[in-house]
Amino acid sequence: MNGKYDKILKENLEEIFLPLAKKILRLKFDTAEEIPDDLQYTKELKPDFLKRILHEDSTQNYILHIEFQTKDDKRMHKRMLKYYSMLYDKYDLHIYQIVFYLGRGESKMIRQLNHRQLKFKYKIVELNKIPYKRFLNSNIPEEFILAILADFQNTDKESVISKILTKIESSENGTFYKHKIVTQLDVISSLRDLQLIVQKLTDKIMAFDYDIKKDLRYKQGKKEGKEEGLEKMILALLKDGKYSLEEIAKISGLSLDKILLLKKTLKTN
């Protein structure tokens, strides 16, 4: 899967995991526990998302494994079988596997194997077949921006995107957080060739006081892709004093403790 989409979905799935699993997959469980994804025998076999699903009745526990695909992979069934074998060997639990298909049209990926001594299958969830309102009706920004990948049900594209942006703008989140969500929406909208509409309506609907996407310090930090460049940007924003530490932590992806440490360096310089 393309790295830019993969990063966004992995970040957001942590935020929307419980409602997404219960709403779309109709799963019922008590708690979900983090488990390491260190099954990386090869780069190809690093799982996108793993959770141990726990119930009061421990015999009902299982591993939830999720993968994301922006296009069909003719070897997907073989990849999923390898994952299943590795996870079952390590945890000795049933493995529930889902592939979220983010592409267009119907997925043609093989979903099961029927051999003489082996029967195997996994589930594919095609976002383009889910009504967009199921995502848009959420109160979680990381979830409702997925509406742009869903079924518009003959609704005008600009109308759907306008609704998404209006929800982001009317949320109680800070400016930095809104920037993060709009940037993510802009990236994933390219999967439907909707970036131009998103960018046009963003200028009309969003009332940002400070356009971080055009800020040279932000561009420098992202382009360098190094902690040093990112720290320079954060130090500059701390000096501005316009944004809370929590907002800076959210947009930068660094921990609040790291932001506090950087703030202390300002006092010592």
Secondary structure, 3 states (H helix, E strand, C coil): CCHHHHHHHHHHHHHHHHHHHHHCCCCCCCEEEECCCCCCCCHHHCCCEEEEEECCCHHHCEEEEEEEECCCCCCHHHHHHHHHHHHHHHHCCEEEEEEEECCCCCCCCCCEEEECCEEEECEEEEHHHCEHHHHHCCCCHHHHHHHHHCECCCCCHHHHHHHHHHHHHHCCCCHHHHHHHHHHHHHHHHHHCCHHHHHHHHHHHCCCCCCHHHCHHHHHHHHHCCHHHHHHHHHHHHHHCCCCHHHHHHHHCCCHHHHHHHHHHHHHC
